[in-house]
Amino acid sequence: MLMPSAASPGWAALDLEKCHTDLLIMSYHNIITIEPDKRGGKPCIRRMRITVYDVLGWLAAGMSHAEILEDFPELTEEDIRACLEFAADREHRLAVSAGAA
């Protein structure tokens, strides 16, 4: 992917942080749902009872994407990526808010 630089004529400065945040919002907000009466209000995948934290735990335990999809055929590769993006965005927001304090 070509990235603009200050030395490239005709290219405006690119706000990478804003682009990163915009991409995350577009990609996981249609997949990750939060319902107060389901799984204690934890973020879930597509209104199912599988939480983001379930998927992150399986990945942390060493399961591959293929193993997760085999064990939970109702999930998709996009669901797993959405969980990772949700966690990355949440971590980013925590870091930003901690830096502002």
C-alpha positions, 0 to 999 in steps of 0.5 A: 500500500502506498503511503503519502509522505510530506515529500510527495507533491500533491499529497495531503497529510494523512491522519493515520490514527483517524483512518485506523479508528474509522476502519475499525468502526466500520468493520466491527460495529455491524458484528459486535452487539451488546445487549444488557440482558444477554451474557451480562451485557458483554459484547457478543457476536451477531446477537449470539451468546458467544462473546468477544472474550470467549473468542479472545480466550480461545485464541490466547489458549492457542486455538487457530482460526480454523479450529475455532471455526470447526468447533463453532460453525456458526462463526465466520472468519470475519467474526474472529477478525471483528473480535480482534478489532474490537479488542484493539480499539478498546485497548487504543481507547483505554490508552488514549484516555489514560494519556489524557488524565 
